[in-house]
Amino acid sequence: MVCLLHKSLYGLKQASHTWFRRFSFAIQDIGFQQSRADYSLFTLVRGNSITVILLYVDDMIITGNDEQEIRTLKQFLNGCSKDGISICQRKYTLDILEEAGLLEVKPTKVLMEPELVLTTTGSDALKEPAQYRRLIGKLIYLTITRPEITYAVNTLIATGLLDLYATLGRLNYSLKVFGEVNNPDKVAWIAMLAGYTLHGNGREAMELFKGMVKVGVEPNHVTFTHLLSACSHSGLVKEGKNYFDIMSEVYGIEPRLHHYSCMVDLLGRSGLLNDAYELIKCMSLKPNSAIWGALFGA
């Protein structure tokens, strides 16, 4: 946890070293020990619990293995002054966003857009892989210092790895990562489903869908896009038709253009050109170039 003192030391009436001395006395009064090797380092050990404070100018790092101890410390710091000391992740978060070139981004309610369709041709390869590795390292650091957000960060990292391994052709590694995720969310399920689709593993995609529904994860239109595409690449006509039907009849999801495109491709690949053409004629949407391309390319 990286904490920022909203009341800047340089804005106080006393000099920074005077404030630091007063802070040292206050923190030691509640049991912290000041390191002799580094005077800005304070530790509190109680049984198997350890809490650490590192203070530098107006930045404070607090970490430990006991969330309750950290919460108690934050409550103490909040009463150290009239206005309290506001503790947040602002600096550390801003550093991560700045390094990623995302300072202008807006918050999102989910870790990754559920309707995002992952493809191997959607963007250019990373020009600086080292930057990506640094960002992953900082996210892992957050899982150690912020127990309350560990699940969210781990899910984000795992979902990225699922897509990465699948793109590299290491589907067995994707499956291993997926199996290690506790209570995978909808995005993780879709990422694994996309991996099976990418490699044309229709049967495996169908089994994954069954598992997804069994644990209570509600499928969306992206889920069925991957399912229909997997059926198309595996020649599973009967199964593909069934998924296309239950999409609207069971889950209330109206077919979109990419669903029709997958169905036309499925029927065309199986030599059912008349059925594919009849489907196009019965569409409630105007066919686009992708749908006609799927028919003519069959």
N, C-alpha and C positions, 0 to 999 in steps of 0.2 A: 504494500500500500504506500503510495507516495502522497504526502500531505503538504498542502500549501497554507502558510499562515497568511490569512487575508489581511491582517494588520501588519504591514511591512515593518521590519525592524528599523529601517531607516526613517520611518515616519514617527517613531516613538521619541519622547523627550529625552530619555536617557540614551547613552551610547550603546551600540550593539553588544559590546563585551559586558556591560552592566546588566543588560537584559538576559544575556546568556548565563551569567552568574546566578541571577535570581531564579531563572528557569532550572538550573542545575540543582539548587537547594530545594526547590519545590518538588522536583521529580525524585530526588533522593529521599525526601521525607516520606514518600509512599513505598519505599523499598528498593528503588532502582540503584544499581551500582555503576559508578562512572569508571570507564576503562582508563587505566594508566597509560596504555599505549596510544589511545586516541581519545582525547577528552570530549569529543563530540558524540561518543558512543556510550549508550546506557543500556544495561541489561537487568532483567528481573527474572529470577529463577525460583519457582515454587514447585517442588516435587518434580514431576515430569514436564511441567509447563515452563516455557521460556518466552519472554517478550523482549524485543529489541527496539531501541529508538536510536536513530542516527540524525543529528541536527547539523545543518550547514547553511549559514546565512538565514534565508527565510524559507528554506525547504526542509521538510521533515519526513523521514522514512520510518514507518512503524511496521514491524512484522513479528510473527511468532507462530506457535503451533496450537494456541488456545484462543478460539474466537471470543470466548467470554472475557478473558483477560484483556484482549484488545478493545472490546466494547467498554469495559470498565475504565480503561485508560482514556479513551475518547471522551467519556463522560467527565472524567477529572479535568482534562485539558479544556473542556468547554466551560468550566467554571473558574479557570485561572485568571480571567480578567472580567471587567464589567460587561463587555460585549462577547466574551468568550473567544475561543480560537476555532475558527471554522476549518474543518478538516475535509479534504476532498481529494479526488484523483486528477484534478485539473491539469497540473503541470505534466504529469506522466502521460496522460491521455493526449494532450496537445502535442507532446513530443512525437508520439506514435503517428498522429494524424499528419503532422508536418513532414515527417520522414516519408510517409506514403503519398504525400502531395494531395491530401484530402481535407485540408483545413476548412474548405468551403462547403463540405457535405452537411446534410441535415440528418438528424436522428431517425432511425427506423424502428418500428415496433417489433420486428423479427430479425433474427441473425442473418438470414438470407431470404430473399423473396421466394415464397413458396411456388410461384408460377414461373420461376426462372428455368429455362430449358438449356441444359449444358450441352455444348457441342465441341468437337475438336477443331472447328474452323471459325469459332465465334470471335476470336481475337488473336493478336500476335503473341508469339512466345515472349516470355520475360527477357528483357535485355540485361537486367542485373539480378540474377538469381540470389546473390548475396544479400540484397536488400530484403527479398522475400524471406530468407532464412532469419534475418535479424528481427523482422516483424513477428515471425512465428515464435522466436525465442522470447520476445517481450510478452507475447500472449501467454506462453508457458509460465513466465515469471508471475503473471497475474494469478494464475491458478494456484501458485504456492502462497502468495501474500494475501489473496482475497478469497477465503474459503467460500464466501456466499455467492461468488460468481463463477466458481470452478466449473460447474455443470455447463453453463452457457458457453464459456470459452472452450472447454474440451469438445463440446458438440460442434462448434464452429471449426476448430482445427480438424476434427475427425471427418467432417463433411468435405472439407477441402482435400484431405488425403484420399478419400473415396474417389473423388473425381480425378485426382492426379494419377493414382495407380491405374484406374480404368483406362484413362487416356494413353498411358504408357504401355498398355497391354498386360498389366499385372493384375488381372481380375481376382486372382486368389488372394492377393494382398488386400484388395478392396474389401473382400468378404471377411478377411481376418479383422481389419479395422472396424468394420460394421459390427462384428460379433462382440467387440470389446466396448462398444458404446452402451452405457446404461440408459435404458428407456429412450431409444432414438426417437427424435421428433419427425414430423412429416417431411422436412427438408432432407434429413438423413436417409429416410426410406426412399424418397424419390431419387436421390443421388445414387443409391445402390441399384435401384431399378434402371436408371439411365445407363449404368455400367453394363448390366446384362443386355440392354437393348443395343448398346454400341457394338457389342460382340456377337449379336444375333442369337443370344441364348434365350429363346422364347419360353421353353419349359421352365427354366430357372426363374425367369421373370414372373411367370404365372404363380409359381410356388411362393415367391417373395410377396406377391400381391395378397395371396391367401393369408400369409402370416401378418401382413400389415393390417388387414381388415380384422383378423382374429384378436389382435391386441387393442382394437378400438381406434386406430388412426383413420380418420375420414379421408378417402381419396378425393383429389380435385381433378380438374381437366388436364393438368400436366401429367398426372398419374396415368390417365387413359391414353394420352398421346404416346407415352413410352410403351405401354402395354400393347397398343395396336401396332406400333412400329416393330416391336419384338415379334409379334405374331406374323407380321408381314415378312420379316427376314427369315422366319423359320417355317413358313408355309402352313401356318396353323389357321386355316380358313374358318372352320367351325368355331374355334375358340375366339377368333377375332370378331366374328359376327355376334357372338354371345356378349363379349365385353362392350361392343358398340351399342347393343340393345340395353343392357343393364345400366349403362352410363346415365341414360335419361330416365329409364323406367324405375330403377332402384335408388339412384343417387341424385336424381333431379338435375343432372348436368346436361344442358343442351349442347349438341354437337357443334363444334366450331370448324373452321375451314381446314385446320391441320388434322382434325379427326377424319373428315371426309377424305382428305388427301391420303391418309394412312390406309383407309378402307379401299380406296380405288387402287392404290398400289398393291395391297394384299390380294384383291380379286384379280387384278391384271397379271401379277406374278404367277398366279395359279391357273392362268389361262381362261378365267371367267370374264372375258371382255364384255359380253352382253350384260352380265350382272353389274359390272363396274359402270357401264354406260347408263343403265337404268337407275342406278344409285345417283348418278350425277343429275339426271333429269328430275329426280324426286327431291333434290336438295331444297331446303328452305332458304339457303344462301346462294348468292351469285358465285358460280365457280370462278376461281382465279387461275393464273398460269400454272401454279404448282399442281393443281388437280388435273388440268388438261395434260400437263407434262407427264404426270404419273400414268395416265391412260395411254398416251401415245408412245411412252417409253416401254410399255409392257410387251 
